[in-house]
């Protein structure tokens, strides 16, 4: 996975819980409950923000170093893609 990929949310935000957020898959109806950190990443998964830009924005928001954040965000994005919560769009498709 490249920092230049563009994650796109494959679910829609439903509601906030005391300790997480609920997303509903657009086609299967599968429910995803994610924590605050995951929700922060998903808010930028619109197919327009590159993974690199998402890391930069979250780094500024949470005052964390980009290199520290990059591995965590990439790990989450990989898992979210495996579970079909997001899809990854190639940079060439964005041009």
TINUSE-841266 format. One record per residue: residue in one letter; y, z, x of N, C-alpha, C, O, CB in turn. Coordinates in pm, whole numbers, plus 50000, padded with zeros to 5 digits. Glycine has a CB too. Example, Ala and Ser with C-alpha at 12.3 -4.5 7.8 and 13.67 -1.06 7.14 Angstrom:
BEGIN
a494315078051319495505078051230496705078051320496685084651424495535090551131/s497755070851285498945071451367500035078751290501145080451341499405057251408/
This chain:
BEGIN
x498835000050085500005000050000501245000050090501305007250189500005012349903/x502184992050054503404990550132504554998150067504575000149945503764975850147/x505505002350149506715008650096507524998750014508445002549942507565014450210/x507184986050026507934975549957507334971649823507784962149759508024963350044/x506304978849780505754976249647506654982749542507434991749573504284981549636/x506534978149420507374982749311506494988849202505924981549120508234971149255/x506365002149198505545008549095506165006748956507375007748939505365023549126/x505315004048860505755002448722504905011348632503675010748635505674987448678/x505565019448553504875028848466504095021348359504615012248296505875038548401/x502845025248341501955018948245501725028248125500725027148054500615015348312/x502665037348106502585047247999504005050347955504975046148019501835060348046/x504115057647848505455061747808505535076847800504585083747765505835055347673/x506725081747833506965096147830506965100747685507585094447599508315099647900/x506275111847657506175117147521506965130047504507825131047417504735119347484/x506645139947588507245153147566507095161847690506295158947779506605159947444/x507885172547693507795182247802507025194447755507205199247643509195186147852/x506185199447843505455211947821506095222747908506935219547993503925210247854/x505735235347888506295245747975506005243448124506815247248209505745259247934/x504865237348156504525235348296504195220848331503485218348429503355244048332/x504685211348254504395197348283505025187848183505865191748101502915195148287/x504615175448192505145164748108503995156248056503005154048127506165155948187/x504125151447934503075143647871503475128847870504585125247831502805148647727/x502535120547914502685106047910501515100347832500405105747838502765099848053/x501755089647759500725083047680500575068747730501545061147734501075083247528/x499335064947770499075051347819499445041347711499155043447594497585049647861/x500085030647752500615020747656499545013847573499785010647457501395010447730/x498365011347630497365003847554496135011947515495565009747408496924992047634/x495735021247600494495028647571494725041447491493795046747429493795032047699/x495965046347493496255058947424495835071147505495915082447456495565059147291/x495385069047628494995080247713496215089047741497305083947766494365075247845/x496015102047737497085111647761497035116447905495975119847957496985123747663/x498185116547969498335121548105499295133348101500365132448042498835110448203/x498915144248164499805155748179500085157148328499165158948407499195168948117/x501355156248364501735156548505502695168148532503355173048440502375143248548/x502755172448657503655183148695505075177848719505325165848707503145190348820/x505975186848752507375183148772507545173048885508335163648872508205195548801/x506835174848994506945165649108506505151549068507185141749100506105170549225/x505385150549000504875137448956505845130948857506095118948862503485138948891/x506385139048768507365133948670508595128348741509135118148700507785145148571/x509025135048847510175130248924509915116448983510805107948984510515140149037/x508705114249030508335101049083508265090848970508815079848981506985101649159/x507605094448861507405085048750508715080448686508785069448632506545091448644/x509735088648693511025084748636511595072248702512395065048642512005096248648/x511195069748825511695057948898510705046448897511005035848952512005061749042/x509565048048836508535037448833508825027848718508165028048614507115043648818/x509815019348740510235009848638510034995448679510454986248609511675012148604/x509374993348795509164979848844510384974148915510334963048967508784970848731/x511474981848918512714977348983512994985149110513664980149200513894978648887/x512504997449118512685005849237511465004049328510325005749285512875020849197/x511715000649454510614999849550510145013849583510855023649560511034992149680/x508945014749636508425027649679509355033849783509595045949783506995026149736/x509865025549871510795030349974512045036349910512495047049951511195018750069/x512615029649811513815034649744513515047549667514335056649664514375024049650/x512355048249605511965060449532511935072349628512425083149595510575058549463/x511365070349745511315081049845512725084949887513025096849900510485076649968/x513585075149909514975078149948515695086149839516375095949869515735065049977/x515545082049715516215089049604515695103349588516485112649568516005081349473/x514385105149598513805118449585514165127149706514335139249692512285117649571/x514285121149821514675128449942516065134349925516315145849962514625119250065/x516965126449870518325131149844518335141849734518995152149747519235119449804/x517605139349628517585148449513517045162249550517605172449510516755142449400/x515955162549628515305175249660515605180349801515085190649843513815173749644/x516465172949873516865176750008515645179150098515515189450164517745189250004/x514765169150098513555169350179513575156950267514065146350225512245169850088/x513055158150387513015146750478512165135350423511125137650362512485151050613/x512625123150445511905111350394510485110450449509555107050376512675098650429/x510325113550577508985112450637508035122750575506855119850556509055114450790/x508545134650543507725144850477507305140150338506155141650297508485158250466/x508265134350268508055130450130507205117950115506455116550018509385128150064/x507305108850210506615095950200505115097450177504565090950088506855087950326/x504455105750255502995107250239502645113050103501685108450040502435116250349/x503385122950057503115128849926503305118749813502485117849722504005140949903/x504395111149820504665101249716503605090249719503125086049615506075095149734/x503255085549838502245074949848500885079849797500175072449730502125070049994/x500525092249829499265097849777499285098349624498305094649560499025111949835/x500385102849568500485103549422500405089649361499695087549262501785110349380/x501135080149418501145066549364499745060349370499335053549276502145057749442/x499025062749477497645057749486496785063349373496065055949307497015061449622/x496865076449352496075082849246496525078049108495695075749020496195098149256/x497825076749090498345072148960497905057848931497645054248816499885073048958/x497835049549036497355035849018495865035748984495435028248896497625027449145/x495095044049052493655044749024493385048748879492435043848817492975054649120/x494205057648827494005062248690494715053448588494695056248468494485076548675/x495355042648636496015032848552497275038448484497725033248382495065027848447/x497835048948542499095054348493500265045348533501245043948460499325068648546/x500135039148650501135029348695500415017048746499215017248775502045035348806/x501165006248756500684994148823501654991248937502834994748929500574981948722/x501164984949041502004981649156502314966749155501414958449150501324985649288/x503584963649158504034949849161504374946149306504914954349379505254947649067/x504044934049345504324929249480505804926049496506484922649399503484916849513/x506294927349619507694924449647508024909849618509144906849575508014927749792/x507084900649640507334886449619507644883549472508414874449441506124878149664/x507044891349381507274889249239508654894149195509134890749087506204896449159/x509294902149282510594907649249511744898549289512874900549246510764920949315/x511454888449372512514879649423513004870149318513894862049345512014871949542/
